[in-house]
Amino acid sequence: MKWYFQSGRLLMMTVFVLLVVTFVPVLAQAATSEAGSCAAFATDGTSAAATYDDKSLSLEITDPAGKTAHLSSATLRPLNPYYVPDRESAPETCRIFFDGMGDWVALGISPRPVAGASLEVAVADLKSAAWVGHFVVQPLISLDTPALWGFLQGTESLVITRQVGTSTDTEKGLLYGSFLFATAGENLSAAPTITWRIPGRTAWNSFYADAAHGRLLAPCGLYEARLSGQPFCAISSRSLTTKDDRNSIVFNPGDHGLERQETWMKPGAAAFPNSNTIVMAETVARVDTIWRVDMGEQTVQRLVVPHRAHFPNSDWSEAGSLSPDGQIAAMSFDQNTGNFPYVTEGAHWSGKHIAIVRVQPLETLKMFPSGGAQRISAFAVDHRLGKIVLMIFRDKRWQRYEFGDQARPNWVCG
């Protein structure tokens, strides 16, 4: 009996030591400065690349001739103190947008689902390479996550979405609205330009505001059912500024000959080549997939990406980039690496694969990187003169890669 208790005590001490060895480095990483990044290209080839941490925000603007301007400012909002860079994807969503005339560039840093967190917006004048606005947009509802979606079509006004109402009835759902802001931070619309509801059981911010084309696209709500029993997820498109939109469109993938497992559940990454087209990416039933939907023509193309995660790993997609000419899309698939058997943790983020595709016809042009997933925190794609430029943030610096725009044989869509 004495031996039994001594063995049990030894086992408990061994487990305790293993836990300490495992979690101390993680906690040490969490105490370090948090960093995030995002980038975009303009129509003339100008690039804007932003990085930020818990103290400062910086923006690097590079014109087509290679001349670079650097802007910096103090961060206006607190960041997540528990973020572990080498084990998690970034806890914020950082987006950059150019206006249609090439005069302004705006970036927004909004949190992922965190109660009561604010949106930080910074706007720069491209000609003078100077800040013209840097402000914070507070949520109207305590559980909201405000988001920046770019410049409204043909204007200098910024489109920001916020939750404006809630309901205990999950069928009735959460009420959202779109607001217009000036580049200096003035709220131009005391009341939302339009409002819409998202079912309460749906994932956060389950919609896309395509400000450049003045459209709101909302996928269906999620239902509690097996994948095989899940209804097809229709997508609706309507105006961002007109409440009574006679040109609203609904696309139902169930009307186009695809099996349920071949269509999206709740798409993550999305890009908008024009006012009628949306390119979406999602991992469904462990298959990395990209779709091109033409809302006006009521057509859909499906592309299975030549990569998938195998047990115990898993993929998901939440970030996409579109070249300014609308011909090339880059859609990322983040990978969770599982630990089996699960001793100290279930899974951790291990990086991205980026699928570079031609929009029409939908086809794979390049997988980056060609090997295992890599820790790429941000990316943007450009296309001109038969050349694709992929800009990524990796190893704490921006890097550029160039590829041809011709497809490899046998990579086709279904």
N, C-alpha and C positions, 0 to 999 in steps of 0.2 A: 504493500500500500504506500509506503514511504517513497519507493521508487516511482510509483505511478504519479504522485503529486510533483515530484522533482522533474519528471519528464514533461508533464503538462506545463510547469512553470518555464522550463527551457523552451518549449514550443512557443508560448506566449511572448517571451522575450525575443525570440528569433523573428516572429511576425512583426513586433514593434520596431525592431531595428530596420527591417526591410521597408516598412512604411516611412520611417524617418528618412532613410537614404533616398527613397523615391520622391517624397514630397518636398523636402528642403530645397533642392534645386528649383523646383517649380515655383515655390513661394518666393525664392530669391529673384527669379525672372519676373514674377508679377510685381515686385517692388521697383523694377526698373522703369525708365521712361517709356511710355507707350508711343507707338509710331503708326501713322497711316498715310495713304497716298492715293492719288488718282490722276488721270491724264486724258487729253482729248486732242484731236486735230481739227483745224479750221479748213474751209474750202480752198484757201490759197496755199495750204501746206504748213501754215504756222502751227506750232504745237504749244500746249500749255501743260505743265506737269507740277502737281502740288504735293508737298509732304508736310506733315504736322506731327507734333507730339504734345505733351501736357504743358508746354511753355510757349511754343511758337508755331507759326504757320508760314510757310514759304511757297512762292510761286515762281516757276522758271518759264519764261516765254521765249521761244526760239522761232525766228522768222524763216522764210524759205531760203534765205541766203546764209543761214547759220548763225546770225547775230542773236545773242542771248541777253535778255534782261532779267534781273533777279529782284523780286519783291519779297518783303517779309513783314510780319506783324505779330504781336502777342496774341496767343489764343484767347478767345473770349468765353469759352465754356469749359467746365471741368470734364475730364475724360475718365474712362473706366479704370480705377486703380487696381483691379483684379485681373486685368488682361494679361495672358501669358503668350508673348509673340511666337515662340517656337512650337506651341502646342495648340493654338487656336487661330482661326481666321479673324480678321480685324473686326472689332465690335461696333464700328461705325460704318455707315455707307457714305462714301465720298464720291461726288459727281462733279464734272466740269462741263460747261456749256459755252459755246460761242453764239453770239447773236447772228441773225441772217445777213447783216451788212458787214460783218467783220470788224465792228468798232469796239465791242465789249467782250469780256470773258468773265464768267461767274462760276464760283465753286460753292458747293454746299456740303456740310458735314452734318449728317443726321444719325442719331443712334439707331441701332437695331432695337427690337421691342424692350424698352426700358421705361418704366413708369415716370411720366412727368419730365422727360428729357427734352432739351431745346435743340433747335437747328441753328447752326452757325453759317452765315453767308458772307462771302467776300467777293467784291466786284472790282475789276481793273479795266482801265482804258488802254486799249492795245496801241494806240498811236503815241501816247505820252508815256506808256509803261509805268503807270502810277495807279495806286488805289483810289477808287472813287466812292467806295462804300464797304463797310465792314460792320455787321450787325448780327443780332441774335433774334430769332423768332421763337417766342414762347408758345407752348401748347395751350389750346383753349380748354381741353379736357385733360384731366390728370394722367390718363393712361395713353395719351396720344404721342405719336412720333412724327412731327412735321417733316416735310420733305420738299426739296427743291427739284423742279423738273425742267428748268431752262427758261429761255425767252419765248414769250408768246409770239406766234407767227406774225411777222411783219411789224413788230413793235420792239420797244426797249424795256418792256415790262416783264418782270420775273413771275413765273407761275409757282406758287407754293400751296401745297395741300395740307389741310389740318382737319382733325376730327372736330365736328361742331355739335354733336349730340350723341346720346347713347340710349339704350333701351334694354330692359331686362328680358324682353321677348327676343329670343335668338332668331326667330323667323323674320321679325321686323328688322333687326340688325342695327349696326352702328351707322351714324350719319356723318358723311365727310363733305367737305367743300373745297373749292379752289379759290385762291385769293391772288390778286395782282399786287406786286410790290415794285417800287422804283429802285433804281440801282443804288441809291443812297440809303435805302431802308424804309422809306415812307410807305405805309399801307395805303394802296390806291383804291381798295374796295373794302368798305366797312362791312358790307355783307358779301357772302361768297357769290361768285359769278354763276355757279351752278352747285347743286348738292346731289348726292347719291347715297345709296345705302349698301353696306356690305354685311352679309349675314354674320351674326355674332359668333358662330362656330367656325368662321373662316379665318385663315391665317392673317396676320397683321398686314395692313396696306396691300390687300389683294386687288390691286388695280395699277394701271399705268397711265400717266398723264403725258401724252405726246405733245408737248408745248410747241415744238417746231411746226407741227401741222394742225394745231388747235383741236386735238381730239383726245377724248378720254376712252380708254379701253379697259373693260372690267371682265375678267374671267368669272366663271360660276363659283358658287360656294362649295366647300367640301362637305361630304356627307359621311356619316359613320357606317361604313359598309365594307365588305371585301372588295378588292380591286375588280374582280369579275362581275360584281353586282353594282359597281359604281355607275351612275348615269353619265352620259357624255357631257363634257364641260363646254358649254357654249360660251362664246365671247361676244360682247356687245361693244359697239363703237358709237360715240355721240360727240357733239360739240362740247368744247371746254368753256364756251362763253355764252351759248344760247340755251336757255332753259327749255324751250319748246323746239327741239331739233327735229325737223321733218326728214332729215337725211340720216337718221340713226339706222344702224345696220346690226344684224345679229348673224353670227356664223356658228353653225352647229356641226361639229366634225362627224357626228353620227349619221349625217346625210350623204357621206362621201365614200362609203365602202370600206372604211377602216374598222378593224376590231378595236374593242375598248382598250386593250393593253397597248395598242399602237398609237394612241392619242394621249394628250397631256392630262394630268390630274390637276395640278395647280402650277402653271409654268413659273419659273424663277427668272432667268435671264430673258431680256427682250430688247429688240431693236426695231426701228421704224423707218424703212427706206422711203416711204411716201405716205400720203394720207390714207391709202387703202390697204397697205401691206404691213404685216407684223411678222418678224422672225423671232421664234421662241425656242428655248432649250430647257430640257428637264430630263432627269433620270427616272424612268418609269419601269418598274419590275426589273431593276438592275441593268437596264439598257439605256445608255446615253444617247439621247435623241434630239434632233433639231427639226423644226417645222417652219415652213413658209406659208402664210395664210394671206390670200388676197380677199379682203372683205367685199370689195366691189364685184369681182368676178365670181366670188363664191367658190374658190378653188383652194386646195391644200397640197403641198408637197412634203414628204417625210424623208428624213435622212438619218440613218443609223450611223453614229460616229464610230470609227474603227478603233475603239478603246472601250473597255469596261473594267470596273473593279470586281475583284473576286473575293469571296468570303475569306476572312472576316472583315474585309474592307468594304467601303460603300462610297458612292459618289452623290453629289448634288450640284445644281447649277443655279447661280444667282447673279452673275455679272456678264454683260455683253458690251461690245463696242462695234460701231458701224463706221465705215470709211465715209468721208464727207460726200463722195459721189454716189453713195447708196448701193454700190455694187459688191462690196466685200463686208462680211460680218465676222467678228471674232467672238466666240462663245466659250466661256470657261466652265470646266467641270472640276469642282473641288473634291478632294479625296480625304475621307476619314480612314485612317489606318487602325484596324482593330487589333487588340491584344487578346490572344486566345491561348490558354484559358484566361479569363478575366481575373487577374489577381489584384492589381493596384488601381487600374483604370480600364474603362471599357474601350475607348477609342480616342484618338487625337487627330487634329488636322495635320496632314502631311504635304499639302501643296495643291497645285493645279495642273491640269492639262488644258490647253487652249486649242479649240478647233477653229481653223480659219477656212471659211466657206465662201463660195460665190453665191450671191442671193438668187440670181435668175440665169440659168436653171440652177436649182439648189444642188451643190456638189462640194465635196471636200477638196480643198487645195493643199492643206498642210496641217499636221498635228505638231504642236509645240508644247513642251520639248518632245523629242522623238522617243526618249526612254521613259523613266519613271517620273512621277509627279514631282514638281519643284515648287519651292516656296516663293511664289510670285504674288506680291500683294496688290498690284495694279497693272493695267495694260490699256493700250489704245492702238487702233489700226488705221493706216492711211493707204490710199491706192491712187496711183497716177502713172501714166506713161508705161503701162504694162508691169509695174513694180508694186509690190506690197511691202509696207514698212510696219513692223510690229515693235512698239515701244513698251518695255516692261520695267517694273521696279523690283529688283532682286539684289540680294547681298548689299542692301542699304544704298543702292545707286540706280540711276536710270540707265538702261541699255537699249540699243536699237539693233534690229535684225531686218535684213532685206530678203525677199523671196520673189520668184516669178509668179505670175498670176494664171498659170496653166495647171489644170488638174492632173493628178496622177491617174494612171489607168485603173479601172475596176472600182473606183470610189464613186459610186453613183447613188442617187436617191431612189426611194421606192414610192 
